[in-house]
Structures are given as structure tokens and as C-alpha cells.
Amino acid sequence: MKVIAINGSPRKKWNTATLLEKALEGAVSEGAETEIIHLYDLNFKGCTSCFACKLKGETAMENAR
């Protein structure tokens, strides 16, 4: 089993990250493979609510191409 924790906080060593790390430690103790992903490390641009997908009748993924 693989457990992935996603940290949405910009602080990698504060409360949210600490809680996620402790949860992953519990998963490891039960034999799981774990990974933590810090969203602020990713170059990600989400939806900007431009409604282009709705105006053209397409999905957001089709507009990304």
C-alpha cells in the first residue's frame, strides 16, 4: 500500500507538515510506502475561473492542450 500526504501549507516544518509526518510514520509502522508532497514546491497553476471552458463548451483539460 502507498500513502501520499499533501501539504498545502507553505511552511514545511510547522504544524500541518508535522501532523502529516506523524501520520505517515504511523502508516510506515504498518508497512506502507509513504510520500509527502509539498504543494509550494510545485510549479502549478490551477483554474483561474476564466470560464473559457464553459463558453466554448469544452472541458478545462481540452483547453489546456
C-alpha positions as CSV (number, residue, x, y, z in Angstrom):
1,M,0.0,0.0,0.0
2,K,1.2,3.5,-0.7
3,V,0.1,6.6,1.3
4,I,0.6,10.1,-0.1
5,A,0.3,13.1,2.2
6,I,-0.3,16.5,0.5
7,N,0.9,19.6,2.4
8,G,-0.9,22.7,1.3
9,S,0.9,25.0,3.8
10,P,3.9,27.0,2.6
11,R,5.7,26.0,5.9
12,K,7.4,22.7,5.6
13,K,8.3,22.3,9.3
14,W,5.3,23.7,11.1
15,N,2.1,22.3,12.4
16,T,0.5,20.9,9.2
17,A,3.7,19.3,8.0
18,T,4.4,17.9,11.5
19,L,1.0,16.3,11.7
20,L,1.3,14.8,8.2
21,E,4.8,13.4,9.0
22,K,3.4,11.8,12.2
23,A,0.5,10.3,10.3
24,L,3.0,8.9,7.7
25,E,5.1,7.5,10.5
26,G,2.1,5.5,11.6
27,A,1.5,4.3,8.1
28,V,5.2,3.2,7.8
29,S,4.9,1.3,11.1
30,E,2.1,-0.7,9.4
31,G,4.2,-1.5,6.3
32,A,3.0,1.2,3.9
33,E,5.2,3.1,1.5
34,T,4.8,6.8,2.0
35,E,5.4,10.1,0.3
36,I,4.8,13.7,1.3
37,I,4.1,16.3,-1.4
38,H,4.6,20.0,-0.6
39,L,2.4,21.9,-3.0
40,Y,4.5,25.0,-2.7
41,D,7.4,23.1,-4.2
42,L,5.4,22.5,-7.4
43,N,5.1,24.8,-10.3
44,F,1.4,24.6,-10.5
45,K,-1.2,26.9,-11.9
46,G,-4.8,26.0,-11.3
47,C,-8.1,27.2,-12.6
48,T,-8.3,31.0,-13.0
49,S,-12.1,31.0,-13.4
50,C,-11.9,32.5,-16.8
51,F,-14.9,30.4,-18.0
52,A,-13.3,29.7,-21.3
53,C,-14.2,26.0,-20.9
54,K,-17.9,26.9,-20.4
55,L,-18.1,29.4,-23.2
56,K,-16.6,27.0,-25.8
57,G,-18.5,24.0,-24.4
58,E,-15.2,22.2,-23.7
59,T,-13.6,20.9,-20.6
60,A,-10.8,22.6,-18.9
61,M,-8.4,19.7,-19.9
62,E,-9.3,20.3,-23.6
63,N,-8.4,24.0,-23.2
64,A,-5.0,23.1,-21.7
65,R,-3.9,21.4,-24.9
